[in-house]
Amino acid sequence: MSGRVSVPILRELRGVLCQCGGKKLRDQTFCRACYGRLSRTLQLPLWKPLGGGYEQAYTTALEILRRPV
């Protein structure tokens, strides 16, 4: 993202509601249930820093989580 951080992603990261509507801890990407639905290869990139690959990892994870179960 060329050093710029997406404001909506930052707001969601700083919030306490997961994209599913469940509760999550501030500064965590997803609630425990959503995070657990992701494979380890999708979980690990979510620990990258903002502006350093986190945004792409978040977008990919959202695509997976929004698929019907």
GUTINU-236711 format. One record per residue (C-alpha): residue number from 1; residue in one letter; y, x, z. Coordinates in nm, 3 decimals, padded with zeros to 5 digits. Example, Ala and Ser with C-alpha at 12.3 -4.5 7.8 and 13.67 -1.06 7.14 Angstrom:
+------+------+---------+---------+---------+
| resi | resn |       Y |       X |       Z |
+------+------+---------+---------+---------+
|    1 |    a | -00.450 |  01.230 |  00.780 |
|    2 |    s | -00.106 |  01.367 |  00.714 |
+------+------+---------+---------+---------+
//
This chain:
+------+------+---------+---------+---------+
| resi | resn |       Y |       X |       Z |
+------+------+---------+---------+---------+
|    1 |    m |  00.000 |  00.000 |  00.000 |
|    2 |    s |  00.223 |  00.299 | -00.045 |
|    3 |    g |  00.313 |  00.324 |  00.323 |
|    4 |    r |  00.438 | -00.035 |  00.351 |
|    5 |    v |  00.260 | -00.272 |  00.584 |
|    6 |    s |  00.211 | -00.637 |  00.493 |
|    7 |    v |  00.407 | -00.853 |  00.738 |
|    8 |    p |  00.152 | -01.141 |  00.734 |
|    9 |    i | -00.133 | -00.899 |  00.807 |
|   10 |    l |  00.067 | -00.738 |  01.087 |
|   11 |    r |  00.146 | -01.080 |  01.238 |
|   12 |    e | -00.218 | -01.180 |  01.230 |
|   13 |    l | -00.327 | -00.848 |  01.382 |
|   14 |    r | -00.075 | -00.885 |  01.665 |
|   15 |    g | -00.165 | -01.249 |  01.726 |
|   16 |    v | -00.435 | -01.396 |  01.947 |
|   17 |    l | -00.585 | -01.642 |  01.698 |
|   18 |    c | -00.849 | -01.537 |  01.450 |
|   19 |    q | -00.837 | -01.654 |  01.090 |
|   20 |    c | -01.116 | -01.900 |  01.181 |
|   21 |    g | -00.902 | -02.057 |  01.452 |
|   22 |    g | -01.095 | -01.895 |  01.736 |
|   23 |    k | -00.943 | -01.678 |  02.009 |
|   24 |    k | -00.924 | -01.302 |  01.962 |
|   25 |    l | -00.767 | -01.015 |  02.147 |
|   26 |    r | -00.427 | -00.892 |  02.038 |
|   27 |    d | -00.448 | -00.591 |  01.805 |
|   28 |    q | -00.804 | -00.680 |  01.706 |
|   29 |    t | -00.860 | -00.802 |  01.355 |
|   30 |    f | -01.103 | -01.087 |  01.416 |
|   31 |    c | -01.273 | -01.275 |  01.698 |
|   32 |    r | -01.610 | -01.147 |  01.813 |
|   33 |    a | -01.800 | -01.407 |  01.607 |
|   34 |    c | -01.624 | -01.325 |  01.278 |
|   35 |    y | -01.644 | -00.951 |  01.335 |
|   36 |    g | -02.015 | -00.989 |  01.405 |
|   37 |    r | -02.068 | -01.165 |  01.072 |
|   38 |    l | -01.951 | -00.853 |  00.887 |
|   39 |    s | -02.188 | -00.573 |  00.796 |
|   40 |    r | -02.133 | -00.236 |  00.960 |
|   41 |    t | -02.001 | -00.102 |  00.628 |
|   42 |    l | -01.731 | -00.371 |  00.636 |
|   43 |    q | -01.656 | -00.331 |  01.008 |
|   44 |    l | -01.588 |  00.043 |  01.001 |
|   45 |    p | -01.293 |  00.038 |  00.756 |
|   46 |    l | -01.117 | -00.215 |  00.980 |
|   47 |    w | -01.050 |  00.077 |  01.214 |
|   48 |    k | -00.839 |  00.256 |  00.954 |
|   49 |    p | -00.468 |  00.278 |  01.034 |
|   50 |    l | -00.213 |  00.035 |  00.894 |
|   51 |    g | -00.090 |  00.175 |  00.566 |
|   52 |    g | -00.399 |  00.396 |  00.546 |
|   53 |    g | -00.660 |  00.159 |  00.408 |
|   54 |    y | -00.665 | -00.112 |  00.673 |
|   55 |    e | -00.505 | -00.371 |  00.447 |
|   56 |    q | -00.772 | -00.338 |  00.177 |
|   57 |    a | -01.047 | -00.351 |  00.440 |
|   58 |    y | -00.890 | -00.665 |  00.590 |
|   59 |    t | -00.862 | -00.836 |  00.250 |
|   60 |    t | -01.225 | -00.756 |  00.167 |
|   61 |    a | -01.344 | -00.880 |  00.507 |
|   62 |    l | -01.150 | -01.207 |  00.463 |
|   63 |    e | -01.315 | -01.266 |  00.128 |
|   64 |    i | -01.656 | -01.230 |  00.291 |
|   65 |    l | -01.570 | -01.448 |  00.590 |
|   66 |    r | -01.429 | -01.727 |  00.375 |
|   67 |    r | -01.751 | -01.764 |  00.180 |
|   68 |    p | -01.960 | -02.063 |  00.285 |
|   69 |    v | -02.227 | -01.970 |  00.537 |
+------+------+---------+---------+---------+
//
